[in-house]
Amino acid sequence: MVGISLAVNGDGQIARIGLNTQACAIGQASAALFALSAPGRIMDGVRDGLEAIRHWLKDGGDLPDWPGLSTIAAARDYPARHGAITLAWEAALAALSSGSNPG
């Protein structure tokens, strides 16, 4: 489980992030990687990142362009961990979609 709290600026960019991560080591590492590079991104950037990661996990190919993912790339070989890898992106999209983010 990843609980996420986002503050978004007037341009819709993520300004601050709060995380509460209760997941396996891969889920925790992935959430940390998300948090390091999410500030300044808008919802479309988060969605594009998630789609690229899902495609990479399912179909292989090049590592998605999200800083630090190479540190957990070996987890791709373990399908049971794929959901843990995407948790933070999914939580962030849910938070951004809710429209109840404090500025």
DRENDO-1510 file (C-alpha; in Angstrom, 1 decimal, always signed):
<recs>
REC; n; res; u; v; w
REC; 1; MET; +0.0; +0.0; +0.0 .
REC; 2; VAL; +1.2; +3.5; -0.8 .
REC; 3; GLY; -0.6; +6.5; +0.7 .
REC; 4; ILE; +0.3; +9.7; -1.1 .
REC; 5; SER; -0.4; +13.3; -0.5 .
REC; 6; LEU; +0.4; +15.9; -3.2 .
REC; 7; ALA; +0.5; +19.6; -3.2 .
REC; 8; VAL; +0.0; +21.0; -6.7 .
REC; 9; ASN; +0.9; +24.6; -7.7 .
REC; 10; GLY; -1.3; +26.8; -9.9 .
REC; 11; ASP; +0.2; +25.4; -13.1 .
REC; 12; GLY; -0.9; +21.8; -12.1 .
REC; 13; GLN; +2.7; +20.8; -11.3 .
REC; 14; ILE; +3.4; +18.6; -8.3 .
REC; 15; ALA; +5.1; +20.9; -5.7 .
REC; 16; ARG; +5.4; +18.7; -2.7 .
REC; 17; ILE; +4.9; +15.0; -1.9 .
REC; 18; GLY; +4.1; +13.1; +1.2 .
REC; 19; LEU; +4.4; +9.3; +1.2 .
REC; 20; ASN; +3.3; +6.5; +3.6 .
REC; 21; THR; +4.6; +3.3; +2.1 .
REC; 22; GLN; +3.8; -0.1; +3.4 .
REC; 23; ALA; +5.0; -2.4; +0.7 .
REC; 24; CYS; +7.8; -4.8; -0.1 .
REC; 25; ALA; +11.3; -3.5; -0.6 .
REC; 26; ILE; +10.7; -3.1; -4.4 .
REC; 27; GLY; +7.5; -1.1; -3.7 .
REC; 28; GLN; +9.3; +1.1; -1.2 .
REC; 29; ALA; +12.2; +1.6; -3.6 .
REC; 30; SER; +9.9; +2.4; -6.5 .
REC; 31; ALA; +7.9; +4.9; -4.4 .
REC; 32; ALA; +11.1; +6.6; -3.4 .
REC; 33; LEU; +12.2; +6.9; -7.1 .
REC; 34; PHE; +8.8; +8.3; -7.9 .
REC; 35; ALA; +9.0; +10.9; -5.1 .
REC; 36; LEU; +12.5; +12.0; -6.2 .
REC; 37; SER; +11.4; +12.8; -9.7 .
REC; 38; ALA; +7.8; +13.7; -9.5 .
REC; 39; PRO; +8.1; +17.4; -8.4 .
REC; 40; GLY; +7.5; +19.7; -11.3 .
REC; 41; ARG; +5.5; +17.1; -13.3 .
REC; 42; ILE; +1.9; +17.4; -14.2 .
REC; 43; MET; -0.8; +14.7; -14.3 .
REC; 44; ASP; +0.0; +13.9; -18.0 .
REC; 45; GLY; +3.7; +13.3; -17.1 .
REC; 46; VAL; +2.8; +11.0; -14.3 .
REC; 47; ARG; +0.3; +9.1; -16.5 .
REC; 48; ASP; +2.9; +8.8; -19.3 .
REC; 49; GLY; +5.4; +7.5; -16.9 .
REC; 50; LEU; +3.0; +4.9; -15.6 .
REC; 51; GLU; +2.1; +3.8; -19.1 .
REC; 52; ALA; +5.7; +3.5; -20.1 .
REC; 53; ILE; +6.5; +1.5; -17.0 .
REC; 54; ARG; +3.6; -0.8; -17.6 .
REC; 55; HIS; +4.6; -1.3; -21.2 .
REC; 56; TRP; +8.2; -2.1; -20.2 .
REC; 57; LEU; +7.1; -4.6; -17.5 .
REC; 58; LYS; +4.7; -6.4; -19.9 .
REC; 59; ASP; +6.5; -6.2; -23.2 .
REC; 60; GLY; +10.1; -5.5; -22.4 .
REC; 61; GLY; +12.1; -3.1; -24.5 .
REC; 62; ASP; +13.9; +0.0; -23.3 .
REC; 63; LEU; +13.8; +1.1; -19.7 .
REC; 64; PRO; +11.3; +4.0; -19.3 .
REC; 65; ASP; +12.6; +7.5; -19.0 .
REC; 66; TRP; +12.1; +8.0; -15.3 .
REC; 67; PRO; +15.2; +8.7; -13.3 .
REC; 68; GLY; +16.5; +5.9; -11.2 .
REC; 69; LEU; +14.5; +3.0; -12.6 .
REC; 70; SER; +17.6; +1.2; -13.5 .
REC; 71; THR; +18.2; +0.5; -9.8 .
REC; 72; ILE; +15.1; -1.7; -9.7 .
REC; 73; ALA; +15.2; -3.0; -13.3 .
REC; 74; ALA; +16.0; -6.6; -12.2 .
REC; 75; ALA; +12.5; -6.8; -10.6 .
REC; 76; ARG; +11.0; -6.8; -14.1 .
REC; 77; ASP; +11.9; -10.5; -14.2 .
REC; 78; TYR; +9.5; -11.2; -11.3 .
REC; 79; PRO; +5.9; -10.6; -12.4 .
REC; 80; ALA; +4.7; -10.8; -8.8 .
REC; 81; ARG; +6.5; -7.6; -8.1 .
REC; 82; HIS; +5.1; -5.6; -11.1 .
REC; 83; GLY; +2.2; -4.3; -9.1 .
REC; 84; ALA; +4.6; -3.0; -6.4 .
REC; 85; ILE; +6.6; -1.1; -9.0 .
REC; 86; THR; +3.6; +0.9; -10.2 .
REC; 87; LEU; +1.9; +1.6; -6.8 .
REC; 88; ALA; +3.2; +5.1; -6.4 .
REC; 89; TRP; +2.3; +6.2; -9.9 .
REC; 90; GLU; -1.2; +4.8; -9.5 .
REC; 91; ALA; -1.6; +6.5; -6.1 .
REC; 92; ALA; -0.4; +9.8; -7.5 .
REC; 93; LEU; -2.8; +9.6; -10.4 .
REC; 94; ALA; -5.7; +8.9; -8.1 .
REC; 95; ALA; -4.7; +11.9; -5.9 .
REC; 96; LEU; -4.3; +14.2; -8.9 .
REC; 97; SER; -7.7; +13.0; -10.3 .
REC; 98; SER; -9.5; +13.6; -7.1 .
REC; 99; GLY; -9.1; +17.4; -7.4 .
REC; 100; SER; -8.8; +17.7; -3.6 .
REC; 101; ASN; -5.1; +18.4; -3.5 .
REC; 102; PRO; -4.0; +21.3; -1.3 .
REC; 103; GLY; -1.9; +24.0; -3.1 .
</recs>
